[in-house]
């Protein structure tokens, strides 16, 4: 026992419980190893991302202080439910209930002693309170014949958001609501801050849900072919690429030399299409329909010079962009912009742009 705990005066009953705590320390340590891993594994299986899963075993001097104050209410060490304490910190307030449902499936819940402190706010008060479950490890999930107590000992799981966690730490550091009187002007400011944090928690969840709904709506629009209604942004473009819009052109190009197509990411072309003034996915569809023959002519010339037997899946969209730029008067500078956007700025891009312009000038599409 530490020096701090030796100064605490325990009666015989309290000392008996403290001795039980020491005797069961190997069990607490095993639980501290097993339980957090079970929780993290369950989150991984469910695809739930949380900020952290923390745990601690109550220190002996802390337990001794608790027993000195109210040891008579406990018959033995098994009546104390927070020797092992865990805290799950989520990013969003909606995820607290999702986490709770996972905890309910993993462990036996002592509902009588569990509490949802989120529901006990006064109507005119602010403040952050979390969801607390008192749990027991079921034998069906984990057991150890050498330590049968492992299925008897209860433990606490607290669930709260990052902002709720921040508020709890502020409360602790300032002494707010801990028996220390806080001057009214500071108390008012802390209540205002708590209200702002609660609002922020709600708004983060609303924003996330709104973005999720938007992505779902965009995906459905793309799948239904209503491309003119889909803004050219990251979400819409990713969904569009799932349709493999450039594959038909690439296969036609590859057939010239019976070449193999090497798949690469086409996400860099999002910035290129935006730079060309495109606003919707319908604009890209119009590009493909209007310039696919020109892109094919460019590719025939390129493959005829090099006799490549492997081509990149970016060749189709690249040639579409080249044909568009040349036909719309972009010339050498437009081609250089394209190459800089795709490969990074370099002097070599100027030479390559000159070469592309020279190669294309006699192709049929340039004279139509």
GILINVEN-V708996 format. One record per run of one state. SS is the DSSP state (helix for helix, strand for strand, loop for the rest). FROM is the first residue (numbers start at 1). LEN is the number of residues. If there is no record, write none. Layout:
# GILINVEN-V708996
ss=SS from=FROM len=LEN
ss=SS from=FROM len=LEN
This chain:
# GILINVEN-V708996
ss=loop from=1 len=2
ss=helix from=3 len=4
ss=loop from=7 len=5
ss=helix from=12 len=12
ss=loop from=24 len=1
ss=helix from=25 len=22
ss=loop from=47 len=5
ss=strand from=52 len=6
ss=loop from=58 len=2
ss=helix from=60 len=14
ss=loop from=74 len=3
ss=helix from=77 len=3
ss=loop from=80 len=4
ss=strand from=84 len=7
ss=loop from=91 len=2
ss=helix from=93 len=14
ss=loop from=107 len=1
ss=strand from=108 len=2
ss=loop from=110 len=5
ss=strand from=115 len=2
ss=helix from=117 len=3
ss=loop from=120 len=11
ss=strand from=131 len=6
ss=loop from=137 len=8
ss=helix from=145 len=7
ss=loop from=152 len=2
ss=strand from=154 len=8
ss=helix from=162 len=13
ss=loop from=175 len=9
ss=helix from=184 len=41
ss=loop from=225 len=2
ss=helix from=227 len=3
ss=loop from=230 len=1
ss=strand from=231 len=1
ss=loop from=232 len=2
ss=helix from=234 len=8
ss=loop from=242 len=5
ss=helix from=247 len=8
ss=loop from=255 len=5
ss=strand from=260 len=3
ss=loop from=263 len=6
ss=helix from=269 len=7
ss=loop from=276 len=4
ss=strand from=280 len=1
ss=helix from=281 len=26
ss=loop from=307 len=3
ss=strand from=310 len=3
ss=loop from=313 len=1
ss=helix from=314 len=14
ss=loop from=328 len=3
ss=helix from=331 len=13
ss=loop from=344 len=3
ss=helix from=347 len=14
ss=loop from=361 len=3
ss=helix from=364 len=4
ss=loop from=368 len=1
